[in-house]
Structure formats: C-alpha cells, structure tokens
Amino acid sequence: MANLLSKLRIEELWKDQKGQDMTEYALISGMIASTIIAVVPPMVSIAMHIVELLQKVAEIAMNAASLG
C-alpha cells in the first residue's frame, strides 16, 4: 500500500507544472548571461585596439599637417 502511494505521489509530482515557466526563464537568463560573459571581453579588446589605431592615424595626420 505504501509503495502504491509513493508511486502515485511521484506520478503526481511528475505531471505538476507549477514553476516550470520560472525555471525556463532562469535557464534562458543563464544562457544569455553566459553568452555575454563570453563575448564582451574579446569585443572590448578589439575596440581598444581600434581606438589605439585611430589615435596613431590622428597623430600621423597632425604630423603631416604640421610639415605641409
């Protein structure tokens, strides 16, 4: 009898969908956060290199303008 009750309780829990939406939202939020953490640092590094290159180009242009 106890085995039957525990089996019915397990089936009841298996079919229960309360909280499923929140779990899905939490998983999606975790995936988005992981993607941002993986993508942002390389993008910042690339942006810093671009800024350095632009500064060098501006410096070269200023030097060229002062010579001419």
N, C-alpha and C positions, 0 to 999 in steps of 0.2 A: 504494500500500500504506500509506504513512504517513497519507494522507488518510483511509483507511478506519479505521485505528487511532485517529486523533484523533476521528473521528465516533463510534466505539464508546465511547471514553472519555467523551465528552460525554454520550452517552445513559446511560452507567453513573452518572455524577455526577447527572444529572437525576432518575434513579429512586432514588438514595440518599436515605434519610430520616433518617439519623443527625443528631442535633442539632436536628431540627425542633421537638421539644417545648420545648427551651430557648429557641429563637428565638420561639416563640409566647408563652411565659411572659414573655420580655423585652419583647415588644411590648405585652402586656396590662399589665405593670407600668408601662411608659412612659405608656400611656394613662391609667391610674389616677393616676399622679403628675401628669400634665398637668392632669387634672380637678381634683385637689386644689389645685394651684397657682392655677388659675383661679377656684376657688370660695371658698377660705378668706379671702383678703384682704377681699372685699366683706362676708362674714359677720362678720368681726372689726369692721369699720367699723360695721355695723348694731348689733352687740352693744354697742359703745362708746356709740353714740347712745342706746340703750335704758337703759344704766346712767346716763348723764347725765340723762335724763328722770326716772328713778326717784329720783335724788338731789334733783332740783328738786321733785318731788312730796313727798318726805320733808321737805324744808326748808319747803315751804308748809304742810304738816300740822303741823310743830313750831311754826311761827309762829302758826298758827291756834289751836293748843292753848294757847300761852302767852298769847294775847289773851283767851281764854274763861275 
